[in-house]
Amino acid sequence: MGEKAVAVREKRYTHNLGTQKKWGGAEWIIAGCVLLIRILFYLAINKPQIEADTKTYIELTWNTFLEGERMPLYPLLIQVNRLLFHDGYLMGEVGFQIIVSLIAVWYLYRAVRMATENRKIACAIAFFYGGNPLILQCDVQILTESLALSISVFLLYHTVCYIRSHSFRSGMAMVFCVLLSVLLKSAMFVYVIAYLIFMAIQFFCLKDMRKTTWKLSAALLGIVFLLLIHAGQVWRNAGTFSIDKRGPTHILVACLETDLYQNYPDQELVEKIEKIWPENDTSVDVATTLNPIRHLFGETVKERIVRMNEFNRYCIRSDPSVFIKYMLRRFSATMGLEYKLTVSDVNEGSPVFRKIYQIQLILFPLLKIGHVYLICGAVLLLLIAKWKRDKECPWYYLGTAGMILVILVSVTVGTYSSYKRCSSYVLPFAFFGLALLLKDFLAWIES
């Protein structure tokens, strides 16, 4: 009987070893494909992509930072590359983004493999995420989106590690990623809120882990304290208590697009705005439309923002229903936006680049913002079903659905026009959600 058991164990070991070798080879093939498509894409682009917002990162000074123009991490990285590579500092920045992005693909693979305990699903997710055209485009842009994607992946990985082990070390790595994300992009302040809520739920659900939860919550509140100090400086220099002075401009656009600005009692100001704001055209151009309108509110930055805040509040209060309907239409309009390169980016590229992009579209299916909402909805349904069935919180499902919602909702409400670009860092959570759904689908088929 003992010999038989040993034989069975040896058979299982041999079988598992063969499977591991088989999938180890598959992983190398997938990694090679992703690496090849990335190299071809980067070589075809061949230079850093300068965007409209790039200038504010390159030319950021201490004063503009205190005014809430941008968060400090990305400009700091640019200055470090300037010291290292001199005139080639933008190429150095792009090179850094590409390396970090490649590492992030590996970390997403590890996070999915730990959460699903399925090597095949992890390989598939790493493949489709690693070759996503929008992610590759972000890597060569002098903007925060590439690093926002990568930091989101690292945050996801350390969160999975923390959920599995509840070790203080994994928790602090998670909190550190939250700190980096906020220092990189003001919109990622929602991560702080989301993880404070996560800690609160953990506190009530896992009573034996309350000591660790308290420590991590204290670290997150420390981040909040630092941001409050920064917001105080922005209020002192720019007249708005926020970590980002651009919020009033985003609300101003809503007042312009809804014609609520016409309700403002200062008709002289309204007439000046009407001369600048294009009739029957809701396209927003910063240089020819927004900047001239903003300058109508005052000569200094602080004066303009204070008056804009007053203007926005009056316009919205004059007819809140119009503003609410406008926001609902905005949510509806974003559903069809695809996470892909814009038409102008493709048309202006070389023939080689266009061919590579066509291959990418065949190999790597594109996600729309609407698809991400559908993934979120499906994960939420499974969250409710599993919680009800097991009487225990399914943390992966809760976190995935929560992060998708806070990112998409905050970006749609708090920005204008560039919803696809500004919410691109939702993609790691969307792919992770797909992995969870695929895991449950395969389990359902096998049952």
Beta strands, then each sheet from edge to edge (+ up, - down):
end
